[in-house]
Amino acid sequence: MTLKTSSNEVLITGVGLASSLGADAEAHLARLFSGAPVTPAVDEARYAPYPVHPFAEVDFSREIPKKSDQRQMELWQRIGVYAAGLALSDAGIARNPELLDRTDLVVAAGSGERDTKVDCEVLEKLGPRDDAALLAKEVLPSALRPTLFLAQLSNMLAGNISIVHNVTGSSRTFMGEEMAGLAALENAHRRIAAGQAGLILVGGALNAEREDLLLGYEIGHNLWRGSHCPVWDREDGGGFVPGSIGAFVVLESKAHADARKAKPYGRLVAVETGHAQRERGAIVRTLADLLGRMRGLLPDGELPTLSGASGKRPATCEERVFLTQLASQNLNPIVRAYGSLLGHGVEAQFPAGIALAALALKSGRLPPPGGPESIEQPLSAPPQRVLVTGVGHWRGEGLALVEAVA
């Protein structure tokens, strides 16, 4: 099926990316797109047996000048506000009131960080008692400050971006792990394509270096244990390695970008999302359906693909089956699983993939292969388009197509 495209082209005019591999887009260009082998930054000791991709050393004052603003934010918010500032600066929008007044904001966010000390206090007192609900009511009112509670709210990330960077257009926040990142990009793309917006800042953030986050995901048997390895090599049930990531992009209608002579990284041609029930084979079918909606936009032959695979089974196994089956459609996916290099950013994972696709088009390269040769093969020519996949470790599937512009 051929995708019906709008006359309003959606361009990527700004990239803000910070992760374990660097503090901005330029650092990622140098680390991932120089052609040299990439060694992931992984901490296997601090939270053993769970490896984590720690956030790079960053001067938050670069994009959050006021120390008072930094102090009232949790780390995940500082990461997000910082990356959002990078994207605005890259797009030439920062400190331009006229543009910021009409910049809409779409954020993918989690529910904030828990106070581990308070959680431990509740668990310790719960030992000899069996009334957990009553005990929590006794402890929490005196243990949690009202300001701390407010800092947990997911839409505080959007609020802090608006305050620090003076982004005063409309604001939307999506929650729901990887699906939040997928929905945020889809929403932003569709609004610009439909002529409902001309300029949108969209992205997400994750602080992976949190005991409460690791505990929550491991209760569901979602984390990889032991030494780090590529997502495709995680046998015995698989699992993801969390990565601290802030990823935002500026999306802009072609007319708006042309009017201010903005130079785009590429065109965000399509974003399609799904929500399979996850019975056996459902992910393969859903991804095939999503690809069918944009198949008419893809020429036969090599298809550079940035996979957001987490490493969690069976989701990653089914994504690999889908990629293998593309040969029957005369497509040869040249795959790179960026989760092997940056870690898994949950809400920020799909926005990070879009940011990396933009950098791939700018550099004329993909990152070097970092997984088995059976799936991560060399690329024969500079990419003219990049397919980005997003398959949630538990729910949510999506595909996006980013294309070079003249």
C-alpha angles and dihedrals in degrees: 000000000000116000116241105232127201123234087239106089116208114221131191106227102163137035127195114181130161125166143132088301099057153330100258146004093279091057090052092048089055096045101038108025106039093091093246122122114271123227110199118230104240133167108205097167110053097064099020131205085030118069118214134192101230123213115263121250103277134178099223089190087074090076102010103049099175115079088204090061091049093050095055093052128080115233094260089056093048089051091051097044090048094051091045089054091051091054093048092049092047091052093050092244101109116110091008105119094190092057096037091054090063098037111113120208129220117180134186108207143165125224097270133254125309124230099249093193092057092045090053091050091054092047093048093051091044093065099090095030136071101198101090095162094053092044091053090053089053097048107034101059092058097036103049121066114219090237091053091050091052090051089062094065113110095222090058087084090060090044093053092047089053093048099043098040099029093237100165106171123101119309132212129178125198124198129190113094114261091355089064092061092046093049093046093055093043092050094048093046094049094048093054093042090052093050093247093120138016104195128030134172109207135174148091146237141218133191102205096180096088129114091209092054093048091048093050095049095043092053084065091046091244103131130090115237128210131007119008118256136162116289092247092059099054104115129170095058096325124225140192131265108222117233129196104235139165113191128172133158132190112231119196138176113250091240092053093045093047092050092058094035094241116173111227128215090213147308122284095218102177143356118192125177138186141182111214122190087235100233114148111301095007095114092051091051094046094049090047089053092049091049090049089062091060102028092108089062094057122081118214118266132042116017113190105217131191106200120205090198112156101205092243115132137262091014096060092045091054093048088054090052089051092051091048091051092057088084088074087062093051091256123130108198113209097202134202119178102211091190087073088062106032101023124236114308098186103200090019096045100091094041087052089053091053090049091050091048089055090050091047091057091047093050097038090230145088120225111273116271111280101174141049116321090235089075109011103061130167118273115237100203140015109284118256093183136013129207114213119201128199120187115170119227088236109006141002135055131201147163130200131186120212117188135191119250127213 
